[in-house]
Each structure stands twice: as C-alpha cells, then as structure tokens.
Amino acid sequence: MARPVLIGRHALAVAAFVLFPLLLFAADSEQTKCAPLQASQANLTAAQKLEQQSARSAFYRELARRYGRPLSCSLNLEAGNISVTYTFRHHAGLVATTNPSIEFSDQTLVLPGMSVEKATDLLKGAEKESYTPHGCGISWDKPDSDGPGAKAGTREVVYRGDTCNCQARLLYEKNSVVMLILRSSC
C-alpha cells in the first residue's frame, strides 16, 4: 500500500520540478499591469496611454533588464497630474507624470549606482524617444547648471533644451548617479 503513495509523491515532485519553472517564465514574460484608476473616461484613456508609453521607455527597459519585472505598479490622479509608478528591487523605480491640459511631462528614474556615461546615454535615449525624431534640442556639450542638490551630500547637473522648456537632470550622491529626470512643459 505504501507504493502508490510514493509513486504519487514522486510524480507530484517531478511535475512541480518541470512545471514550476515554466510558470515562473510565463509570469516573468508578462508586463506588470497597474491597478485600475477611478477617473473620468478622458483621464482613464490618458492614464492607459501613459502606462503603455512608460513600459516601452528607455528608462523602463533599463530597469527591466537589470531587475526583471517590477514589484508593483500604481496609477494616480492628483490635481490634473496623471502618474504611473513602477517599483523594482534594490530601491529602483520609475515615475512618469503627465498633465495633458498644460502639456507637462516628467520621467524620473531612480537607479542607484549608475555610471555617468550610462546615465547620460539613458537620458539621451529618453530624449530622442520622447521627442522624436531629433529630441527637444538639449545641448549635451555643456550643462546649464552644476551645483549642490536639495539634499545634503548630493549634486545636481541640469541640461536644457530649446523646445518646450525641456530639461534633463542627473542627481549624484557622492560620485555615483542615483536619479535621472527628463521633463518638459510646453
């Protein structure tokens, strides 16, 4: 009588060993969906568009390449601003905000430990993606400002473009880039 129980357990263990990795792969290959937002149809449409654009952005792709799927995703509507927030492992994340009525957009990438070269390349890629085909005219040769950040021990470098008050920001903590911001308001 013990034999069928052992065979059953063995079959279950084999099935779990074979199927569990397949289930994990299927879950990882799906995009994390944000919780639905309670809003007007126009704001729902704008939120869905922002979520889709954010999940295809250079910033999101870099986070997903490093950390896999986000741990969470949330949509928020406050004072006309629609935002999507993705959180990833190791205190990394992406917040994208838009306000269609004033043509405002902001993408903030938190990714501790980036090199200056990688951070600048990511910002340049995000600028070209967001303002196709040539970007928003940011002059990458010389920053507009380079000085202390708002938080003690930080430094902020700002580059400005000639279209829609476009700006790119790098926030340093010690000698490492920890945050990138691409922002515009037309």
N, C-alpha and C positions, 0 to 999 in steps of 0.2 A: 504494500500500500504506500510505502514511502516513495517508491519510484515515480509515480505520476506527479507527486508534489515537487520532487527535484527537477523533473523534466519541465514542469510548468514554470518553475522559478528560473531555470536556465533559459528557457525560451523568452521569458519576460526580460531577463538581463540582456540577452542578445538583441532583442527588439529595442530596448532602451538605448543600448550602445550604438545601434545603427540609426535609429530614428531621431534621437535627441540632437545630434549634430545637424541633421537635416532641418529640424525645426528651428534651431538657432540660426542657421544660414538663411532660412526663409524670413525669419523675423528681422535679421540684420539688413536684408536686401530691400525691405520696405521703408519708405520715408516715414519718419515720425510725424503724425498728424497732430495739430494743435486742437485743444478743446474748443468747442464752438463758442462763438461770441454772441451775446444777446444785443442786437443792434438793428437799425433800420436796414432795409434791403441795400441801399446805396453803400452804407458802411460795411455791410457783410461782404459785398462784392469787392470793395476796396481792400478789406482785410484778407480775403482769399487771394487776391492778386498779390498783395504784399507777401503773404506766406509762400506762394509759389515762386516769386522772384527771389526771395531771401534764400530759399532752399536750393536755388540754382546759382547763387552768387559765389564769387571767388572766395569771400570770407567763409561761407558755409562749407564749401568744398575743402578748404584747408583744414577746418575743424574736423570734418568727417574723415578726411584722410588720416589725420593724427589719432583721432579718438573713436571712430566708428559712429554709430547712431547717437543722437542727443539723448540725454537722460530725461529731458522734459521739453515741452513746448507750450507756450501760452500766448494768447492774443489778448490785447487790452485796448479799450477805447476810453480816452480821457481828454476832455476839453478840445475835441476835434482831432486829436492826435490818435492815430491807429498804430499800434506797435505789436511786433511779434518778438518773443524772447525764446531763444534756444539755449539750454544749459547743457554743458558737456562735462566729462570727467576733468579732474585736475584744475578746477576753478576756471575753466574756459567757457566762453559763451559768445553769443551774437544777439544784439538787439537792433532791430531795424524799425524805424519810425517814419511815418509819413503823415502829412496833413494836406490832402488834395486841394482844399479851399485856398491855402496860401502857397501852394507849390513848394512845400518843405519836405526834405528827405534827410535821413540820418542813418548811417550804418555804423555801429560800434562793435568792434571785435576785441574781445578780451582773450589774450593768448600769452600767458607769462612765458618769458624766456626766449623770445624771438630775436634773431639777429637783425641788425639794422638793414642789411641787404634784403633779407626775406621780407621784412615789414614793408620796406619801400616798394619792392616788387609786387606785393599783395595790394598795396594802395594804388599803384599804377594800373594794375589789372582791374581793380574795382572801379576806378575812374573811367576807364575805357568801356567796361561793361555797362555802367550806369548811364553814361552819356555818349552813346555810340554815334558815329563811328570813331571820333577823334578825341573823346574826352571833353572836359569842361575848361580846358586851357590852363591847367595848373602848370606853373613854372617850377619844375623839379630841380633846376640848377642851383637855386638859392632860396632858402626858407624866408618867409615873410617875418617870422619871429622865432626866437630860440631862447627860452628862459625858464625860470623856475615854474613848476606846475602848481596847482592849487593845494596839493597835499605835500607836506614836508618830505623832503628826500626825493622828490620827483622833478622831472624836467619835461617841458612840452615844446615840440617843434611844430610850427604851423606853415603850411604851404597854401598859397591862394591861387585861384583860377580867375579867368576873366569873364566867365559865364555864370549867371545866377548865383553870385556870391558863393561860389564853390570853394571848399577848403578841405584840406587833408591834414590830419593831426597825428603825430606819433607821441605817445606818452612813455617816458622812460622812468624806470625805477632802478637806481644805481646805474649800471651800464647796459641794461637789458631793456628792450622794448616790451611793454606789457599790454598796451592798448593802441588800437588804430581807430580813427574816426574819419569817415568821409561824409561831408554834409553840404547841403545846398538849399538855398531859398530864392526862388525867382521873383 
